[in-house]
Amino acid sequence: MAIIFPFVILVTVAVVQAAMWVHARSIALTAAREGVAAARVYQAPDSAGAARAQETLGRLAGDSLTATSVSTSGSSTTEVRVTVTGSAPSLIPGVGGLSVSQSAGAPRERWTTP
């Protein structure tokens, strides 16, 4: 029993750490999708996507996703792309958080000729 208990504790910490990373990924993806939804609307300003993604992170992230940044690089006149990066907190003191990066993209709404 004394030999197995440290292994059980290690597995438990690993499972909780993985769950925290998955949750942080979910928050980043939600923010990226919200940013794309705001930026792809007809005649939306270029900064609308990044602003909505930052606002979504402000509402959802808390301590679950830290050191966040939002980028709209990769967007064009016909497509919107929002990338949210950050880090999930670590359960092990002194070890940096796990990196998280999620992107979303969609075509811009625009008038075209048939």
Backbone as a ProteinNet text record, in pm:
[ID]
protein_1_A
[PRIMARY]
MAIIFPFVILVTVAVVQAAMWVHARSIALTAAREGVAAARVYQAPDSAGAARAQETLGRLAGDSLTATSVSTSGSSTTEVRVTVTGSAPSLIPGVGGLSVSQSAGAPRERWTTP
[TERTIARY]
81.7	0	86.9	193.3	280.9	352	368.5	433.1	333.7	208.3	107	54.5	48.2	-11.9	54.4	186.4	244.5	206.2	194.1	152.2	8	-78.9	-218.5	-226.2	-147.4	-144.8	-95.1	9.3	63.4	-40.3	-111.4	-214.7	-327.8	-364.8	-470.7	-431.3	-309.6	-261.8	-257	-213.9	-206.7	-346.3	-444.6	-581	-638.4	-617.2	-666.7	-596	-465.2	-391.1	-443.3	-469.3	-523.5	-661.3	-743.2	-876.2	-865.9	-770.6	-751.3	-705.1	-620.3	-573.4	-688.5	-770.7	-884	-982.5	-1005.9	-1095.7	-1040.4	-911	-848.1	-858.9	-841.9	-858.5	-1000.5	-1097.6	-1237.8	-1266.7	-1211	-1228.9	-1166.2	-1045.9	-978.1	-1055.8	-1108.8	-1185.5	-1316.1	-1381.5	-1504.4	-1476.7	-1368.9	-1333.8	-1301.4	-1229.4	-1195.9	-1322.6	-1413.6	-1539.1	-1623.8	-1630.3	-1704.5	-1642.6	-1510.2	-1442.3	-1472.5	-1473.4	-1505.5	-1650	-1740.1	-1881.2	-1900.8	-1824.5	-1836.9	-1768.8	-1659.3	-1581.6	-1634.5	-1710.6	-1753.1	-1882.5	-1946.9	-2071.3	-2045.4	-2142.7	-2129.9	-2088.1	-1983.3	-1926.4	-1877.1	-1838.2	-1782.5	-1642.3	-1605.4	-1469.3	-1365.2	-1242.9	-1136.6	-1108.7	-1129.3	-1097.4	-1210.2	-1323.9	-1439.4	-1411	-1340.2	-1313	-1224	-1115.3	-1023.6	-1090.5	-1169.6	-1237.6	-1337.2	-1414.3	-1512.1	-1441.7	-1332.8	-1258	-1200.9	-1146	-1094.2	-1205.9	-1320.3	-1434.6	-1481.6	-1483.3	-1522.8	-1422.4	-1295.1	-1193.4	-1210.5	-1243.6	-1265.4	-1379.7	-1483	-1597.4	-1570.6	-1498.9	-1488.9	-1358.2	-1248.9	-1118.7	-1088	-1103	-1067	-923	-900.5	-766.4	-742.4	-841.1	-828.5	-742.9	-732.6	-651.1	-581.9	-450.2	-374.6	-280.4	-223.9	-129	-187.7	-310.1	-380.1	-340.2	-348.8	-333.1	-426.2	-473.2	-565.7	-502.2	-505	-446.7	-547.2	-552	-635.7	-549.7	-422.8	-337.4	-387.5	-379.2	-433.6	-569.4	-626.5	-752.5	-726.6	-824.8	-814.2	-944.9	-959.8	-1084	-1200.7	-1171.4	-1278.9	-1291.9	-1195.9	-1200.5	-1152.2	-1212.7	-1175.3	-1111	-1000.4	-934	-893.8	-934.2	-899.9	-827.9	-712.9	-634.9	-619	-650.9	-637.8	-531.9	-433.4	-329.7	-323	-272.8	-257.5	-193.8	-205.1	-151.1	-245.8	-255.7	-335.3	-248.4	-306	-224.9	-170.9	-58.2	5.8	-18.4	-39.5	-55.7	77.1	183.9	315.8	384.4	415.7	478.9	614.2	637.9	764	766.8	665.5	657.9	559.6	599	512.2	388	286.3	161.8	175.7	78.6	76.3	22.9	86.1	48.3	-82.4	-165.8	-294	-302.8	-343.7	-364.5	-480.6	-581.9	-698.6	-733.2	-774.1	-809.7	-948.5	-1011.4	-1139.5	-1138.3	-1207.4	-1212.2	-1345.1	-1381.2	-1505.9	-1498.2	-1578.1	-1580.6	-1653.4	-1610.5	-1676.7	-1808.7	-1906.6	-2032.3	-2008.9	-2042.1	-2021.2	-2113.5	-2135	-2214.4	-2125	-2177.9	-2107.3	-2203.5	-2147.2	-2231.6	-2259.4	-2381.4	-2414.2	-2344.5
-118.8	0	126.3	126.5	243.4	266.4	165.2	179.4	232.5	196.2	234.8	377.1	420.5	550.5	668.7	680.8	792.4	789.4	671.3	659	708.2	675.6	719.3	872.3	930.9	1076.2	1140.3	1084.2	1135.9	1129.7	1019.5	1004.5	1104.6	1124.6	1219.6	1361.7	1401.9	1535.1	1547.8	1444.7	1448	1463.5	1394.8	1404.1	1543.7	1598.8	1733.4	1836.5	1821.4	1913.4	1905.3	1786.7	1769.9	1835	1821.4	1882.4	2035.2	2090.8	2235.8	2284.3	2207.2	2243.1	2237.6	2133.5	2120.8	2235.5	2272.1	2383.6	2514.2	2536.5	2657	2658.8	2544.3	2535.3	2571.4	2524.6	2552.9	2703	2767.8	2912	2985.8	2946.9	3011.8	2993.3	2874.8	2849.2	2928.5	2937.3	3015.7	3162.2	3216.6	3356.1	3376.9	3283.8	3295.5	3290.5	3200.4	3191.4	3317	3371.1	3495.6	3610.1	3615.5	3718.2	3706.8	3586.1	3564.7	3603.8	3569.3	3603.7	3755.1	3829.8	3976	4036.7	3980.5	4040.3	4005.9	3899.9	3859	3926.8	4000.8	4069.9	4174.8	4197.2	4292.4	4429.7	4484	4615.2	4629.1	4520.8	4528.5	4588.6	4671.5	4727.1	4617.6	4644.2	4544	4504.4	4594.8	4567	4497.1	4474	4416.4	4276.2	4196.3	4058.6	4050.2	4125.6	4123.5	4180.3	4285.4	4345.7	4248.8	4178.4	4082.8	3965.9	3918.3	3808	3849.4	3970.4	4019.7	4033	4081.7	4096.3	3960.1	3862.6	3727	3667.5	3688.5	3641.3	3707	3833.9	3904.2	3844.8	3797.4	3737	3594.2	3517	3373	3324.6	3388	3329.4	3323.4	3431.5	3431.9	3386.5	3291.8	3236	3110.1	3069.8	2945.7	2960.8	3082.5	3109.9	3243.6	3240.3	3361.6	3397.7	3516.6	3566.9	3554.3	3602.3	3586.6	3693.7	3656.8	3752.4	3711.2	3810.8	3788.4	3844.3	3766.8	3809.1	3787.2	3882.8	3866.8	3853	3819	3798.7	3675.2	3681	3574.1	3611.3	3722.9	3770.4	3837.8	3832.3	3897.1	3969.8	4017.9	4087.5	3991	3863.2	3765.3	3667.6	3665.2	3569.7	3635.4	3593.1	3641.1	3526.1	3554.8	3453.9	3520	3458.2	3507.4	3395.7	3427.6	3331.4	3383.3	3297.5	3331.2	3239.5	3298.8	3220.1	3260	3169.8	3195	3074.2	3065.8	2948.8	2905.5	2774.5	2715.4	2708.4	2732.2	2727.6	2588	2583.9	2457.8	2425.3	2299.2	2254.7	2236.2	2228.5	2205.6	2340.3	2377.1	2507	2519.1	2636.5	2661.8	2620.3	2549.8	2505.8	2596.6	2648.6	2736.1	2663.4	2740.5	2681.7	2620.1	2538.9	2474.2	2571.8	2578.1	2670.4	2627.6	2726.7	2704	2799.2	2747.8	2831.7	2773.1	2856.2	2812.5	2918	2872.8	2962.8	2930.7	3031.4	3013.4	3101.1	3058.8	3135.7	3116.9	3214.7	3208.6	3312.3	3294.8	3396.2	3522.2	3637.5	3764.3	3772.5	3834.9	3861.6	3982	3969.8	4078.2	4058.9	4168.9	4164	4113.4	4022.6	3974.5	3978.5	3977.3	3972.5	3827.1	3797.8	3657.7	3604.9
0	0	0	75.1	81.9	-51	-130.9	-261.3	-364	-353.8	-451.4	-427.9	-302.9	-271.1	-343.4	-349.6	-425.9	-574.4	-629.6	-769	-786.3	-692	-697.7	-688.8	-601.3	-589.2	-719.3	-778.6	-904.3	-1016.8	-1026.3	-1128.8	-1105	-980.5	-948.3	-988.3	-956.7	-994.9	-1147.3	-1215.7	-1362.4	-1423.8	-1369	-1420.8	-1397.4	-1280.2	-1250.9	-1339.2	-1359.7	-1446.6	-1589.6	-1638	-1773.1	-1784.9	-1683.2	-1684.4	-1686.7	-1613.5	-1613.9	-1751.2	-1818.2	-1951.2	-2052.8	-2045.6	-2137.1	-2115.2	-1990.2	-1960.1	-2016.5	-2003.4	-2058.1	-2210.9	-2275.1	-2420.9	-2461.4	-2384.7	-2413.2	-2402.9	-2302.5	-2286.8	-2405.1	-2445.2	-2557.8	-2687	-2710.6	-2832.1	-2832	-2717.7	-2708.5	-2739.1	-2685	-2711.4	-2859.5	-2920.2	-3062.6	-3148.4	-3116.6	-3192.7	-3176.2	-3055.6	-3033.9	-3113.7	-3117.9	-3195.7	-3343.4	-3394.9	-3536.4	-3564.3	-3474.5	-3494.4	-3501.5	-3422.5	-3424.2	-3546.4	-3590.4	-3699.3	-3837.3	-3850.3	-3983.9	-4028.9	-3940.9	-3974.3	-4081.6	-4167.7	-4278.1	-4226.3	-4281.6	-4251.6	-4106.4	-4043.6	-3908.1	-3915.4	-3817.6	-3818.5	-3795.3	-3837.6	-3825.6	-3680.8	-3589	-3448.4	-3373	-3437.2	-3367.1	-3314.8	-3391.9	-3350.6	-3229.1	-3230.1	-3116.5	-2991.9	-3009.5	-2894.4	-2831.7	-2914.9	-2860.7	-2794.1	-2851.9	-2791.2	-2655.6	-2646	-2518.3	-2416.1	-2459	-2368.4	-2318.9	-2407.3	-2368.7	-2270.7	-2295.2	-2201.1	-2064.7	-2063.8	-1937.9	-1857.8	-1928.1	-1860	-1815.1	-1896.3	-1872.6	-1810	-1842.8	-1811.3	-1662.6	-1592.3	-1450.7	-1432.8	-1343.3	-1322.4	-1405.6	-1485.6	-1562.4	-1687.3	-1738.7	-1856.5	-1833.4	-1819.4	-1787.4	-1900.5	-1893	-1993.6	-2133.7	-2149.3	-2276.7	-2377	-2502.7	-2612	-2725	-2797.8	-2909.2	-3034.7	-3141.3	-3268.3	-3380.6	-3472.5	-3591.8	-3716.8	-3698.6	-3815.1	-3890.1	-4018.2	-4101.3	-4157.5	-4111	-4167.2	-4300.5	-4387.8	-4518.7	-4547.3	-4667.2	-4702.8	-4716.7	-4734	-4751.1	-4635	-4546.1	-4434.1	-4305.5	-4194.7	-4062	-3986.3	-3917.4	-3834.9	-3704.5	-3592.5	-3459.6	-3385.6	-3328.2	-3251.2	-3109	-3013.1	-2871.6	-2811.8	-2746.4	-2679.8	-2533.1	-2452.9	-2310.1	-2245.6	-2114.9	-2046.1	-1934.9	-1921.1	-1814.2	-1689.5	-1572.5	-1450.4	-1422.8	-1354.6	-1320.3	-1173.6	-1144.3	-1005.5	-935.3	-1011.7	-954.5	-934.7	-810.6	-785.6	-857.5	-913.5	-980.6	-1125.8	-1170.9	-1309.8	-1382.3	-1497	-1574.3	-1623.2	-1656.4	-1704.2	-1842	-1876	-2007.1	-2111.3	-2224.4	-2330.5	-2396.7	-2427.7	-2493.3	-2611.4	-2727.2	-2845	-2924.6	-2948.6	-3024.9	-3128.7	-3246.5	-3356.7	-3407.6	-3463.2	-3530.6	-3654.5	-3756.8	-3880.5	-3950.6	-4031.4	-4107.8	-4219.1	-4324.3	-4430	-4382.7	-4434.2	-4401	-4477.9	-4415.8	-4485.8	-4575.9	-4702.9	-4798.5	-4917.9	-4989	-5112	-5224.2	-5302.5	-5421.5	-5539.5	-5657.5	-5777.3	-5812.2	-5852.9	-5884.5	-6007.7
[MASK]
++++++++++++++++++++++++++++++++++++++++++++++++++++++++++++++++++++++++++++++++++++++++++++++++++++++++++++++++++

